[in-house]
Every structure is written in C-alpha cells, then in structure tokens.
Amino acid sequence: MKKSTLFVLLLAAVLLFMTACNPATKEPAATDDPTSIPGVAEDPNVPSKDKFEKANDTDISNIMSALSQMNIYACDSGISTVSHKYTFTIKKDAKIFDISQGNERKVSGSITEDFSSESTYEKTESGANKPYSKVTIYNGTVIIGDGDDKDVYVMSDFTVKIVPNENDPSGVTTYQGSLKLNGTELIDPNNTNSDSFNNYYITIMPRIIYEDISEKEIDEDVYIKTFNFDSESTKGNLSIKMDRTDPNNSYQVIMVNFSKLNDSSLTAKIVEYLTFDEKGMPTVTDVQIEYASLNGRYFTSDSLTNSKEFMNLLTSISQVK
C-alpha cells in the first residue's frame, strides 16, 4: 500500500464510526471539478505548491495530537445523500415465475431506475433524530409471456416515495406516475393493492432488478456524507463523497475543515482513486493529497507520509473494525 494512502485511511476510518453530520458551510464556490463536494467549500487560503513546507517531528506530533482529540461521537447535525441511475436490460431468453398464473413465463424488456435518498441528523435532548426520505422513479417496458399469451407492463415516471412519519418509523410509501398493464392504469388510490399491482411491483420487478436475469448499466452512483461539529473544543466539519459510476475508475474525496480542534486549526483535501472488484471490494490505485494544513501552515505530502510515527498511527487506525 502506498504511504499516501494511509493518510486517507486515517480520515476514512473516522468516518466509519460516525452516523451523518452536516458541515455548516452552505455556499461553496462554483466549480466544474468532479472532486468538489456539493454544499462544502474548500479551504480558500491554500497557497501555491511551492509554498508548502516540510513537516518536522513537532509538526507531525501536533497534527497527530489534534486528530486524536476528535470525538467521533460528538457530531451535532448532518446530512447523508445517495443517488444512482441504473438501467436493467433483461437477458435474452430469460424466464420468470409468474405467481398470478402459477407458472414460468418468458420475460423481456428494460427498466431504468433513478434513485435518491436523504437522511438528516440533529442532536436533540432526547437523542439523535434521523428523518429520511427516499424517491425512486422507474421508466420502461416489461413483457411477461409471448405470442398471444403476454402481459405488457409500461412504466412512465412510476414514482415510489418513502417519507418520514412520526407515527410510522419505517416511513409512509406513496405511488405516483403511471404503471399500466395491457393499457390499464394500476396507479390509483383504489387499486394499488390490487393483485395485478402487487404481482408486478412486489414479485416481478424485484427479480428483474436484484437477480441475475438482467444486465445492469450504471449511469450514476454517488453518495455524500457531511459531518458538523460545534462544541467548545471542536468546531468544523468532515465530509466524504464517493463516486462509483465507473467501477474501474472510481474516486473518493475526503475534506476536512476545522477552525478548532484541540486548540488548533486543520484543513485537508484528499482524493483517493479506486477500482472495485465484482464483490464490491475496493483497491486503491492512486492518492492525491491536494492540501493539508495545521494552523495555517501547509505541508508537503511526502514529509507527512515519510514519518514512521505518523505511519504507525495511520496503520493502527486503518485496522480498526
């Protein structure tokens, strides 16, 4: 593993223990940089690279001390967002068991799934509050059977919404848009619990999406978590963005912006490039530390990662489960 990778792992390990907390920054500068994080401003004071300093043993000790003071359970508010756009194309000669007829039938067609979710966190006197919402929009045509014995399901912005509800912790699900079976609309308050609706939405569609009868094309796959701290000793934010749209060229961005952390200020932006295997396990292919500062002094990447003490700390933190 590259030494610079371990610097990322220190910050990434912190994120593993946190729920979802939002930075206070609300007006990031406009940018076309794909490694920017919506809603999170980068350090505006980063000098040119030739002004970065080599960190000495005292600098490294101070950075380590500041990071060790971060209470990972003390985030005060936040937000976590996930979005993806997938296209599922049913394989040739695929078959599916149709409960409505009690037999196996041919299936063909394709489905596009446009998903977004948002969960928020706010520390309250009674504990953490995590309302969430999920919206999934489906489009496409699925044909069950063939010849004269076929059922045609057509989705036009068929939208499934799950929204928070104080009386129902699992949320309330509503359906909008259009889902038709052989030209007859199934999305209606009076018949969304019909056998035809349930047969398709509960039985057929999940098999197309989650089982191996379809080929999945990824058009977008992004998640963002932002973390805010506002206590007497810790003021600032952490944020992370992962883009897995291309499994062979994915990246993760970690940004740190603390005005106060153990009586120090700390900022950093790290971009970690990844590939994912078929099981979803990542491999780091490259790491770019764009900046890392302590109390307004900006340090070169090598001077940090060449420290044995610093590397040992990073290794131990990266192994925490």
KOLDRENGU-600480 format. One record per residue: residue in three letters; x, y, z of N, C-alpha, C, O, CB in turn. Coordinates in pm, whole numbers, plus 32768, in hexadecimal, padded with zeros to 4 digits. Glycine has a CB too. Layout:
N
ALAXYZXYZXYZXYZXYZ
...
This chain:
321
MET80557F8880008000800080008058807C800080BB808280497FA08001807B
LYS803580E07FAF8081815B7FAC807781A480308011819C8075805281B47F3A
LYS80E281E9805380E0823180D28074829B80D4803182B081398168827080ED
SER806482DF80647FFF834980637F73831480787F1A835B80A6800683957FE1
THR7F60829480557EDD825880697EB7825680FC7E42826781207ED981CB8031
LEU7F19824181527EFB823781E07ECB82BA821A7E7E82BB827A7F748207822B
PHE7EF8832881E17EC583A982127E2F83B181FC7DE683E482507F0C841F81CC
VAL7E03838081897D73837D816C7D2B832081CD7CBD833E81FB7D5A834F80DA
LEU7D6A82AF81EB7D28824E82417D0F828382CD7CAE825C830E7D7B81D18249
LEU7D6682DD82FD7D4E831A837F7CC8836183807C77834F83DB7DBE837B83A2
LEU7CB283B1831B7C3683FD83167BC183A282F57B5383B3832B7C41846E82AF
ALA7BD78344829D7B6A82E982787B40829482EE7ACA827782FF7B94828F8204
ALA7BA2826C83417B80821B83B57B27826684167ACE822D84547BFD81EC83FC
VAL7B4082E984227AEC833A84797A5C8334844A79FF832C849A7B1D83CC847C
LEU7A4A833783C579C28338838F797782B683A978FC82B483AD79C7835382FA
LEU79C0824983BA797F81C983CF792E81C6844F78CF8179845A79E4815B83D1
PHE7952821A84B179108216853278A1827D8540785F828585A77975822B859E
MET788D82CC84D67830833C84E477B1831F849877B082D28438786F83BE84B3
THR7745835E84C476C5834A847F76C083A6840676EB837D839A764C836584DE
ALA768C84218414768A847E83A47679850A83DB7610852B84117619845C8340
CYS76E1855D83CE76D985E1840B7704864A83A777638635835C773085E88489
ASN76C086BB83A676C9871B833A772487918358771987CB83C47641874C8319
PRO777F87B782FB77D1882C8313777F88AB8308771788AE82C77844882F82B1
ALA77B08913834A77658990834C776F89DB82C8771B8A3082AB779789E883BC
THR77D589BB827877E98A0481FC777289F2819F774389838189786889D581B8
LYS77408A62816776C98A59811276DD8A93808776878A81803076568A9E8154
GLU774C8AD88071775B8B1B7FF277E48AFD7FB4783C8B527FB577488BB18003
PRO77F68A837F7F78758A637F4078858AB07EBE78238AD57E7D787F89CE7F26
ALA79008AC77E99791B8B0C7E1C78F08AB47DA778FE8A3A7DAC79B18B327E10
ALA78BE8AF37D3F78948AA97CC8790E8A6B7C8679768AAC7C7A784A8B067C65
THR790389EE7C5C797489AA7C20794389377BCA78D988FE7BE579D689787C8B
ASP799189157B63797388A17B1179C9882A7B3B79C587C27AFA798A88C27A7D
ASP7A1488397BA67A6B87D07BD77A16875A7C0979C8876C7C667AC788057C48
PRO7A2486E37BCE79D386727BFB79F386467C8A79A386017CC879E785FE7B9E
THR7A67866F7CBD7A8A864A7D467A5786AE7DAD7A72869F7E247B20863D7D54
SER7A0F87147D8279D1876F7DE1795B87277E23792586C77DEC79A287F27D9C
ILE793587567E9A78C687197EE3785987837EF2787087EB7F2F78F486E37F6F
PRO77E2876A7EBC777687CC7EC6775B87F47F567750879E7FAE76F787957E86
GLY775088767F6D773388A87FF277AB88B7804C779D88E080BF76D3884F8032
VAL78218896801A789A889B806D790388F18027792B88D57FB678D2880C8088
ALA792F895A806A799489B480317A1F898180507A39894F80BE79828A428067
GLU7A78898D7FF17B04896980077B4C89DC804E7B1C8A4D80517B4A89467F82
ASP7BBE89BC80857C108A1F80CA7C368A8D80657C7B8A7080037C9089DD8109
PRO7C0C8B0A807B7C298B75801B7CB68BAD80297CE08C017FD97BC58BE6802B
ASN7D018B81808D7D848BBC80A97DF98B65807E7E6B8B8280A37D8F8BD7813B
VAL7DDF8AFD80317E4C8AA480087EAC8AEF7FAC7E828B257F467E148A277FC0
PRO7F2D8AF27FD07F8F8B387F7C7FBB8ADF7F077F8D8A6E7EFA80088B637FCF
SER80138B127EB5804B8AC27E4980A38A557E8580D68A637EF4809C8B1B7DE5
LYS80B489E87E3A80FE89757E6D818C89977E9981C1895A7EF5810289097E04
ASP81C989F97E5882538A197E7B825F8A5B7F0482CD8A6F7F37828F8A757E11
LYS81EE8A7D7F4081F08AB87FC581CD8A53803281C88A7580A9818F8B2C7FCB
PHE81B589D58009819E896C806D8221895080B8828D8954807C816888E9802A
GLU821889358138828D891C818C829D888781A7823F8839819D828289698210
LYS8318886281C9833087DB81F7830F87D4828B8343882282DA83C387B081DC
ALA82BA877782B082948768833C83058726838A833B86C08360821287158349
ASN8329876383FD838E87268453834A86CF84BD82D086C284BE83E687928496
ASP839A869585168363863A857A82FD867F85D48298864385F983D285FF85CF
THR831786FC85F782B98746864C8236875F860381CA8750863D82F787CC8679
ASP823F8785858481C6879C85348171871D852E80F78721854281EA87CA84A5
ILE81B286AD8513816B862E8507812C8607858C80BA85D8859081C985BF84D6
SER8176861C85F9814085FF867D80C58653869A8064862286D481AB861786E8
ASN80C986D186738057872B868A7FDD870286377F6C87088666807E87BC8669
ILE7FF686D885BB7F8886AB85667F48862E85A17ECD862385A87FBA868E84D6
MET7F9C85D085CC7F6A855586087F1B857286877EB3853586A07FDE84F68626
SER7F4E85D186D77F0A85F587537E81863287377E1E861287797F5F865887A4
ALA7E7C868A86D27DFC86C986AF7D97866186807D24866286AB7E1187338641
LEU7DC3860686287D6885A085F57D38854286637CC5851686627DAB854F8588
SER7D8F852486C27D6884C8872C7D018503878A7CBE84BA87D37DE2849F877B
GLN7CF2858887887C9285C987E07C0585CC87A67BA685F387EA7CBF865687FE
MET7BF785A4872A7B7485A886EA7B19853E87277B3884C787237B8185938653
ASN7AAA856A875F7A47850D879779E984E387277990852F870179F9854E880E
ILE79FC846D86F479B08443867F791D842E869A78CE841F863D79EB83C58648
TYR78F6842C871A7869841B873B7824849F875977AF84A1877F785B83BF87B2
ALA786A850E87497835858E8776780285E7870577EF865F871A789E85D887C2
CYS77EC85B1868E77B886038623772C8636864876E085F1868C77B585B4859D
ASP770D86AF861C769586F3864C762286F385E975AE86F1861276B7877F866E
SER763E86F4856975D386F58506760C86C48482768686C184707594878284F7
GLY75B5869E842775EE867083AA758B863E8344751286408357764C860883C6
ILE75C6861082D5757585DE826775C38575821A763D857F820A754A8651820A
SER757D851081EA75B884A98196755F8499811C74E68486812875C7842181E3
THR759A84A180A6754D8494802A758784257FD47600840F7FD0754B85197FDC
VAL752E83DF7F8F755583747F34750583857EB3748D83A27EB8753E82E77F74
SER754683747E4274FD83777DC4753A83137D6375B483017D5F74FE84057D87
HIS74E482D37D177518827E7CAD74B382777C3A743A82897C4C753781F07CE3
LYS74E8825C7BC5749682487B4F74C781C87B0B753881C17ADC749D82C37AED
TYR747081647B07749380E37ACD743180C27A5C73BD80EB7A5E749280747B39
THR7462807679FB740D803E7993741B7FA7799674897F72798E743180777906
PHE73AA7F6279A373A87ED079A7736D7E9C792572F77EB4790873587E9C7A23
THR73BD7E5678D6738F7E1D785973847D85786A73E77D42788673F07E4177E3
ILE730C7D51785972F37CC3786F733C7C70780673397C90778F725C7CA5786D
LYS737E7C07783373CC7BB277DA73727B65777872FE7B48779374207B52782B
LYS73AD7B45770773667AF876A2733E7A6F76D9738C7A2E771D73BC7AE87622
ASP72C57A4676BA728F79C376E1727E79B477787274794477AA72E9795576AE
ALA727B7A2577C372667A1E785371D779F47871717B7A10782572857AA57896
LYS71C679B078E271417986790E712D79AE79A0718D79C279EB712E78ED78FC
ILE70AF79BB79C6708E79E47A4D7011799B7A796FB779827A28707B7A7D7A56
PHE700A79787AF96F9179357B2C6F27799E7B486F3E79FC7B946FB078E27BAD
ASP6EB5798F7B0B6E4579EC7B196DE079B17B7B6D9879527B5B6E037A0A7A8F
ILE6DDB79EB7BF36D8179B87C5B6CEF79C07C2F6C9E796B7C536D957A057CDD
SER6CCF7A287BE16C437A3A7BBA6C1079C57B666B9979A57B686C337ABC7B6B
GLN6C6B79847B1A6C4279117ACA6C77788E7B026C4D78227AD86C7279227A3B
GLY6CD378977B606D09781E7B9D6D6677D17B436D7377577B526C9A77C67BC7
ASN6DA878147AE56E0577CE7A8D6E78782B7A646E7778A37A816DBB779A7A0F
GLU6ED977F17A1F6F4C783D79F06F2F787279656EFD782A790F6FCB77E579EF
ARG6F4F78F3794E6F32793278CD6FAD797F789E700379A778ED6EB7799078D7
LYS6FB37992781E701E79E477E5700F7A7478146FA07AA3782F701E79DD774B
VAL70807ABB781D707D7B47784570E37B9377EF71507B6277D3709D7B5878DD
SER70BC7C0D77C671167C61777670FB7CF3779570977D1577D571037C4576DD
GLY71547D4A776771447DD9777B71B57E1577CC721D7DD677DF70C17DF577BF
SER71A17E9077FD72077ED4784B71C57F3778AB71567F657894726C7F1D77EF
ILE720E7F56791771DF7FB3797E724F8015799E72C27FEC79AE71B27F6879FE
THR722F809579A6728E80F679DC7260811B7A6971EA81327A8272978176797F
GLU72C181217AC472A5813F7B5072F581BB7B78737081BA7B7672C880C67BAB
ASP72AF82257B9C72ED82A37BC672CE82B67C5B725D82D77C8072B8831E7B70
PHE733382A07CAF731E829C7D407366830E7D8673D683337D61734D82167D79
SER732483477DEC736683AA7E417331839B7ECE72BB837F7EE3734F843B7E0B
SER738883AE7F2F735D83A97FBA73A7841480097414843F7FE47376831D7FF8
GLU7369843D807673A684A180CC73808483815D730B8472817D7379853080A5
SER73E4847B81B173CB846B8240741284DB828A74818502826673FA83DF8274
THR73D2850E82F1740A857F833B741C855883CD73DB84FD840173B085FB832F
TYR747585A2840D74958588849A7497860C84E574D0866F84B6751D853D84A9
GLU7459860D85577460868385AD745C8655863E73FF8611866873EC86E68590
LYS74C2867B868874C986528714745C869B8763744F8716875B7556866F874F
THR7410865087AD73A5868987FF73B7865C888F7409860588AC7319866087C9
GLU7369869788E8737386718975734D85DF898B7380859D89E6731986CB89C9
SER72F585AD893772CA85228945732084C188F5730B844888FA723A8515891B
GLY738184F888AA73D884A2885B73D784C987C9739C852E87A373AF8411886A
ALA7419847887787426849686EA73A1848986A27352842F86BF748D843B86AA
ASN738984E28645731184E185F3733B84CC8563738C8518852F72BF85658604
LYS73058466852073328445849A72BE8434843972A583C5840B738583C7849C
PRO7278849E841A7211849183B272528476832A72C5849E831471BA851183AB
TYR720D843582D272458414825171D6841681E8716084148208728A838B8254
SER71FF841B816C71A0840D80FE71E483C1808D725D83CC807A716D849880CC
LYS71968374804371CA83287FD2716A83387F5C70F083307F6D71DC82927FF7
VAL71A2834E7EE87151835D7E6F719183077E01720783137DE4714783F37E42
THR714082B07DC5716F825F7D56710F826F7CE1709682607CF1717D81C97D7F
ILE7146828F7C6C70F582A47BF4711982387B8E718E82267B6D710A83347BB8
TYR70B381F27B5D70C881867AFD708981AB7A76701D81E67A6F708D81027B31
ASN70D281867A0D709D8191798570C381127939712B80D5795470D38211793C
GLY706D80EB78DB708F8077788A7017801F786C6FA7803B789670F9802678CF
THR70327FB578226FCA7F5577FA6FFB7EC8781A706B7EA377F96FA87F637763
VAL6FA57E7B78596FC37DEF78786F537D9978406EDD7DB278596FD47DD97913
ILE6F797D3477F56F187CDA77B66F277C5077F46F937C1477F16F2B7CD4771C
ILE6EBA7C1E782B6EB67B9978666E687B3F78076DF57B5C77E56E767B9A78F5
GLY6EA67ACF77DC6E667A76777C6E8A7A9B76EE6EDB7AF576D76DCF7A79778E
ASP6E4F7A57768E6E6A7A7376016DF17A4B75AD6D947A0A75DC6EE97A2875D0
GLY6DF57A75752F6D877A5574D56D047A9275056D007B0675306D7879BF74C8
ASP6C997A4374FE6C177A73752B6C0A7A7175C36BAF7AAF75FC6BA87A1F74EE
ASP6C667A2A76046C627A1F76976CCF7A7876D26D3A7A4976F86C74798A76C5
LYS6CB27AF976DA6D157B5377136CD27BC6775E6C637BF0773D6D727B8A76A6
ASP6D187BF677C16CEC7C6B780E6D587CD578006DCE7CBB78136CD37C4778A5
VAL6D2D7D4E77DD6D8B7DBC77C56D7B7E2478336D117E6178416D747DFC7738
TYR6DE47E3878806DE87E9E78E86E3A7F1478B46EAC7F0378886E257E66796E
VAL6DFF7F8B78BA6E448005788C6E4A806879006DE4808B793C6DFB80447810
MET6EC48096791E6ED980F879896F02817D794D6F60818578FE6F4380C679EC
SER6EBB81E579756EDE826E794C6EE882C379CA6E8482E97A066E7382AA78E7
ASP6F6382DE79F26F7B83277A6F6F2E82E87AE36EF7832E7B386F5483BA7A60
PHE6F2C82657AE66EF1821D7B576F48823A7BD16FBB820D7BD96EE6817F7B3B
THR6F1382867C306F6182BD7C9E6F3582837D246EC082857D486F5583557CA1
VAL6F9982507D6D6F8282197DF26FC682757E57704082867E546FB881857DFE
LYS6F7882B07EB06FAE830C7F146F9B82D27FA06F3082A07FC26F6B83977F0A
ILE700682DA7FEF6FFE82B6807D7027833280CC7097836280BE70598239809F
VAL6FCD8364811E6FE783E081676FD883C681FC6F8D836D82256F8784518138
PRO702084128250701983FD82E06F90841983186F46846E82E6707F84538327
ASN6F7083D183816EF183E483C56F0483C584596F38835C847D6E82838B8387
GLU6EDB842184AF6EEF840F853E6EA9839385736ED8835685D46EBD84888589
ASN6E3B836C85356DEF82FA85646E1A827685246DEC820B854D6D5D8311854A
ASP6E71827E84C16E9D8206847B6F33820F84626F5C825184036E4F81F383F5
PRO6F8681CE84B4701881D984A6704D81A7842070BB81CF83F7705B818C8514
SER7002815283DC702F8121835A700D817F82E97035816982776FF38099833F
GLY6FC181EA83076F9B824A82A16F198223825C6EEA81B2826870098258823C
VAL6EE1828282136E65826C81C96E84826681346EC782BF80FF6DFD82DD81E7
THR6E5481FD80F26E6F81EB80636DF9821A80106D8781F7802B6E8E81588045
THR6E17826A7FAA6DB082957F4C6DDF82787EBE6E57826C7EA56D91832D7F5E
TYR6D7F826C7E616D9D824C7DD76D6382B97D7D6CF282E77D906D6481C17DB0
GLN6DB282E27D1C6D8683477CBC6DB3831D7C316DF882B87C206DBD83D47CE0
GLY6D8C836B7BCF6DB1834C7B466D5682E47B0A6CE182DA7B2F6E40831C7B40
SER6D8B82987AAD6D38823B7A626D7781AF7A5E6DED819F7A3E6D21826E79D4
LEU6D26814C7A7E6D4980BF7A6B6CD0807C7A2C6C6780707A6B6D7380797AF4
LYS6CDF805279B16C6F801779686C877F84794B6CF87F5B792F6C56806378E6
LEU6C1D7F3679516C1D7EAA79286BBD7E9B78B36B447EAA78C26BF57E4C799F
ASN6BF67E7D783E6BA67E6D77C46B4C7EE677AD6AD87ED977846B517DED77CC
GLY6B847F5D77C96B3C7FD977B16AE6800978236AB08078781C6AE87FC9773B
THR6AD67FBB788E6A847FE279006ADB8018796F6B3C7FD8799A6A317F6B7932
GLU6AB9808F799E6B0880D17A066AF8808A7A8C6A88806C7AB66ADF81657A14
LEU6B6C806E7ACF6B6A802D7B516B87808D7BC46B71806B7C386BD07FBC7B53
ILE6BB781057BA56BD681657C0E6B5B81B97C2B6B3D82197BE56C4D81BF7BE6
ASP6B1681927C946A9D81D77CBE6A8781B67D516A9D81447D7A6A2281AF7C66
PRO6A5C82177DA16A4781FA7E2F69ED81847E4969F481467EB36A0F82717E73
ASN699781637DE9693680F87DFF696A806E7DD7692D80097DFB68B981157DB4
ASN69DA80697D8D6A037FE37D616A997FC97D696AC97F697D2C69D67FCF7CD5
THR6AE5801C7DB26B737FFE7DBE6B8C7F837E146BFD7F517E186BBC80767DF8
ASN6B287F517E576B357ED47EA16AF87E5E7E546AE27DF37E8B6AF27EE17F29
SER6ADE7E757DD46AA17E0D7D836B057D9C7D6A6B7E7DAD7D7A6A6F7E467CFE
ASP6AD17D287D446B287CB67D266B887CD67CB46BFC7CAD7CB86AD47C3C7D04
SER6B587D1D7C4E6BAD7D3D7BDB6C207D987C036C927D837BD86B5A7D7F7B6D
PHE6C037DFC7C556C6B7E577C846CD27E0C7CD76D4A7E187CC06C2E7ECB7CD6
ASN6CA27DC07D386CFE7D777D916D4F7D0E7D466DC47CF97D646CB07D357E01
ASN6D117CCC7CE56D597C677C996DD17CA47C526E3D7C687C4E6CFC7C247C33
TYR6DBE7D1B7C1A6E2D7D5A7BD26E917D9B7C316F097D7E7C2C6DF77DC27B70
TYR6E5E7DF47C896EB87E457CDC6EFE7DF47D486F737E0C7D666E6A7EB57D1C
ILE6EBA7D947D836EF27D497DF36F387CC97DC56F977C9C7E056E867D277E56
THR6F097C8E7D586F3D7C0C7D2E6F987C127CB470087BDF7CB66ECB7BAE7D12
ILE6F687C517C496FB27C4D7BCB70257CB17BC870967C8B7BAA6F547C697B57
MET700A7D307BE970707D967BDB70EC7D7E7C30715B7D927BFF70367E1B7BFD
PRO70DE7D557CAF71587D3A7CFD71B07CCF7CC0722B7CD77CCB71327D117D88
ARG71757C6B7C8171C67C037C4072157C3C7BCB72887C177BB5716D7B907C10
ILE71D67C977B81721C7CD47B0F72917D297B3F72FB7D2B7B0171BB7D297ABC
ILE727D7D6E7BAF72E27DCC7BE073507D877C3173C57DA97C2372A07E367C35
TYR732A7D267C85738A7CEF7CE473C37C677CC0742A7C3F7CF6734A7CE67D69
GLU73827C1F7C6573B77B9C7C4174057BA57BBE74167C127B8773447B357C35
ASP74337B337B8E74927B347B1E74517B237A9574927AF57A3774F77AC87B32
ILE73D17B477A8A73917B3B7A0673A37BBA79B473737BC1794372FD7B1B7A15
SER73E87C1F79EC73FB7C9E79A6748E7CC679A774DB7C9D79FE73A67D0D79E5
GLU74B47D16794475367D57794175247DE5797574CA7E2D794875737D5778AF
LYS75797E0E79D4756C7E937A1075D47EF279D6764C7ED379D4757A7E8C7AA9
GLU75A57F6579A875FE7FD0797A75F5804379DE758780707A0175D8800078E9
ILE766880727A0C766A80DD7A71767F81627A2C76E5817879EA76D980C47AD9
ASP761E81BB7A3C762982427A05765682A67A6F7693830C7A4F75A3826D79CA
GLU763882897AEE766082E07B5C765B828F7BDE75FF82407BF27605835F7B66
ASP76BD82A47C3576BE825F7CB6771382B07D17778D82A17D1A76F481CC7CA8
VAL76D383057D64771A83647DB976DE83687E44766483657E53771883F17D7A
TYR7732836D7EAA76FE838E7F2F775583F87F6F77CE84007F5776F883107F88
ILE771684497FC0775884B88004772D84B9809676B684B080B4773785417FBF
LYS778D84C380F0776F84D3817E77BA854E81AF782F856181917798845481D0
THR777585A081FB77B486168233779F861982CA773785ED82FC777B869781F2
PHE7801864B83117806863F83A3782886C683E2788A870583BA786D85D483CD
ASN77DA86F2844177F18772848278088762851877C18717855B777A87D08469
PHE786C87AA854C788B87AB85DA7885883B860C78BD889685CD7917876B85F6
ASP7843884F867B783888D786B0783688D1874977D088EE878877B9891E867A
SER78A788AB878278B488A98813791F890D883C795E894D87E878D6881A8846
GLU7934891988BD7996897988EE7A23895988BE7A7389B388A47993897E8986
SER7A4188D888B17AC988B0888B7AD8888A87F87B47888487C47AF4883E88DF
THR7A67887087B57A6D8840872B7A08888986D5798F887E86E97A5487A88725
LYS7A3C88D5867579E5891F861A7A178909858B7A898928856A79E189B7863D
GLY79BF88D4853879E788BD84AE7999884C84717930882484A47A7B88A284A5
ASN79CD88178403798387AF83BC79DC874E83737A4E876C834F792587ED835C
LEU79A586DA835F79DD8671830B7977865182A078FE865882B87A0385F2835F
SER79A4862F822A7946860381C3798A859D816B7A04859C815B7913867A8170
ILE793885468132796C84DE80DA790D84CB8064789384CC8074798084588127
LYS794684BA7FF078F884A07F777937842A7F2F79B184277F1A78F1851E7F1A
MET78E583C87F0A7916835A7EB978C583507E39784A83517E3B791082D67F07
ASP790B83477DCA78CC83377D4878F782B07D0F796B829B7CED78F283AD7CE7
ARG789582547D0678B281CE7CD6787281B47C4E785781417C2B788281677D3A
THR7859821D7C027818820D7B81786781AF7B27782D815A7AE4780782957B3D
ASP78EA81BF7B25794081687AD6799181117B3679EF81447B74799E81BB7A77
PRO797080907B4579B8803B7BA57A4E80357B8B7A9B80167BE579807FB07BA1
ASN7A7680527B0F7B04804C7AED7B4A80D37AFB7BC380DD7AE77B1580197A5F
ASN7B0081397B1D7B3B81BE7B2B7AE682107B8B7AB082787B677B4782067AA1
SER7ADA81E07C067A8B82247C6C7AE5827B7CC27B5F82717CBB7A3E81BE7CC3
TYR7AA782CE7D127AF883227D6B7AAA83467DE97A2E83467DEB7B2583A17D22
GLN7AF783637E507ABF838F7ED07B0684107EF77B80841B7EEF7ACF83207F40
VAL7AB784717F227AEE84F27F4B7AD285047FE07A6184F2800E7AB085677EF8
ILE7B398527802A7B2A854380B97B5B85D280D17BCA85F680AD7B7B84DD8110
MET7B048622810F7B2786AC812D7B1986C681C37AB8869A82027ACE870E80DD
VAL7B7A870C81FB7B7E872C82897B8A87C282977BDA880282527BF586E382D0
ASN7B3B87FC82EF7B41888D83047B1C88AC83957AA688BF83B67AE188D882A1
PHE7B8088B083EB7B6B88CD84787BB08950849D7C29895F848C7BA0885A84D0
SER7B6189AE84CF7B9B8A2A85037BCE8A1885907C228A6485C07B348A9B84FF
LYS7B9B89AE85D37BC88992865B7BC688FC86727B5D88BB86687B7189DA86C3
LEU7C3A88C686917C48883886AD7CC0882A870A7D33882C86DD7C5887E38629
ASN7CA4881B878C7D0E881887F07D64889787E77DDF889187E57D67879A87DE
ASP7D1E890A87E27D5F898D87DB7DB089A0875C7E0A89F487577DB889A18852
SER7D92895386F57DD6896286747D6D897086077CF68956861C7E3388E88658
SER7D9B899A85917D468998851A7D82893284B97DFB892284B17D3C8A2684D9
LEU7D2A88EE84707D58888284197D01887E839D7C86887D83A77D5487F98463
THR7D3F887B83277CF6886C82A97D3D880582527DB687F2825C7CEA88F4825F
ALA7CF187C481FC7D2D8763819F7CC9874081327C50874581467D5A86E481EA
LYS7CFF871D80BF7CAF86E380537D00867280167D7086857FE77C88874F7FE7
ILE7CC485FB80177D0785857FE27CAC85447F7C7C3485337F957D2B85218053
VAL7CE385207F097C9784D97EA27CD7844F7E927D4D84427E727C9685287E19
GLU7C8683EB7EA97CB583607EA27C73831D7E2A7BF983187E217C9483137F26
TYR7CC582EA7DCF7C9082A77D587C8982117D707CE681D57DA77CE782C77CDC
LEU7C1981D47D467BFB814A7D6A7BCB80FA7CF37B9581307C927B9481467DD7
THR7BDF80797CFC7B99801B7CA57B507FB87D007B7B7FA07D717BFE7FD07C42
PHE7AE27F7F7CCF7A937F217D1D7A8A7E9C7CD37A747E987C5A7A067F597D3A
ASP7A9A7E2E7D1F7A8B7DAC7CE179F77D867CDC79A07DD57D037ADD7D417D2D
GLU79DB7D0D7CAD79507CE17C9C79057CD97D21788A7CDF7D24794B7C5B7C57
LYS794E7CCA7D8F79107CC27E1379047D4B7E5678D57D557EC7795E7C657E6C
GLY792E7DB47E0E79237E3B7E4479947E627EA0798A7EC77EE778A47E487E8C
MET7A007E157EA27A737E357EF67AD07E957EAD7AF27E7E7E397ABF7DB57F1E
PRO7AFB7F037EF17B4B7F697EAD7BE07F4B7EAF7C137F097F0A7B327FEE7EEC
THR7C247F7D7E4A7CB67F7E7E457CE2800C7E267CB1804A7DC87CEC7F197DD9
VAL7D3E80417E757D7080C87E607DD680C77DEE7E37807C7DF47DAF81017EE2
THR7DC081187D887E1D81207D187E73819F7D1C7EE181A17CE57DD0811C7C96
ASP7E4182077D5E7E8E82837D687E5082DA7DD47DD882D27DED7E9282CE7CE0
VAL7EA0832D7E137E71838B7E787EB284137E5E7F2B841D7E4A7E9283587F09
GLN7E60847A7E5D7E9285027E4D7E6A85537EC97DF3856A7EE17E5B85457DCA
ILE7ECF857E7F167EB585D77F867EC486657F517F3386967F3F7F1885BB8000
GLU7E5686A57F377E5B87287EF77E8C87947F577ED387EF7F2F7DD3874E7EC1
TYR7E6587887FD67E9D87E1803D7E8487A480C57E25875880D97E60886E8034
ALA7EDA87C781257ECB879F81B07F0F880A82047F86882681F17F07871081CB
SER7EC4884582627EFD88B582AE7EE188A883427E7E886A836B7EC78939827A
LEU7F3788E283927F2488EF84227F46897F84487FB589AE84317F7C88888471
ASN7EE489C384837EF68A4E84AF7F2C8AA884417F838AFC84597F548A528526
GLY7EF68A9583C97F188AED835A7F978AC983107FB88B0A82AE7F248B75838A
ARG7FDF8A64833D80588A3682F8803489BB82A57FF5895E82D780CB8A17835E
TYR805D89BA8228803A895081CB80B488F881B18121892A81958003898A8146
PHE809F887481BA810F881781B8810F87BF813B80A6879F8103810C87BF8235
THR8187879A81138195874080A1816986B580C88173868D813C8225873F806D
SER8138866C8066810785E580818177858980B28165853E811280C785AA8004
ASP81EB858F807082588534809482868547812382A584E5816782CC85498036
SER828A85C3815282BD85DB81D8826185A08243828D858182B182CE867081F1
LEU81E18590822281868550827F818F84B882778199847582DD80F8857E8264
THR818B848381FF818583F281EF820C83AF8206821183358215815383D08166
ASN827983FB820982FD83C18225831983B482BA8380837F82E08368841581E4
SER82BE83E5830D82CF83DB839E82A6835083CE8235832583B7827C844983E6
LYS83028309841182E4828384428277828784AD821D823384AC83628243847B
GLU827E82E98508821882F38570818F830F8533812B82D38559823D836285D3
PHE818E836A84D5810F838C849480D78313844C805F82F78452812284018432
MET812F82CB84058103825483BB80CF81E88418806D81A583F88176821E8367
ASN811181D7848B80E3817284EB80578193851F8003813B852D814681678560
LEU80408214853C7FBC823D856B7F52822385007EE681F0851C7FBC82D18593
LEU7F74824884857F15823484187EF681A084057E83817A83ED7F4A826F8397
THR7F5D814D840E7F4980BD83FC7EED808584677E92803884497FCE807383FF
SER7F0580AD84E57EB1807A85517E2180A885437DC5805B855D7EE980A685D8
ILE7E0D8124851A7D85815685097D41811284937CCA80F2849B7D8581ED84F5
SER7D8980FB84277D4C80BE83B17D22802E83CB7CCF7FF883817DAD80C2833D
GLN7D597FEE84337D357F6484517CC17F5884B17C947EE984CE7DAB7F1D8489
VAL7C8F7FCA84E47C1D7FC5853F7BA27F9984F37B867FCD84877C05804F8583
LYS7B587F3985297AE07F0584E67A637F49851C79F47F2A84F07AD67E6B84F9
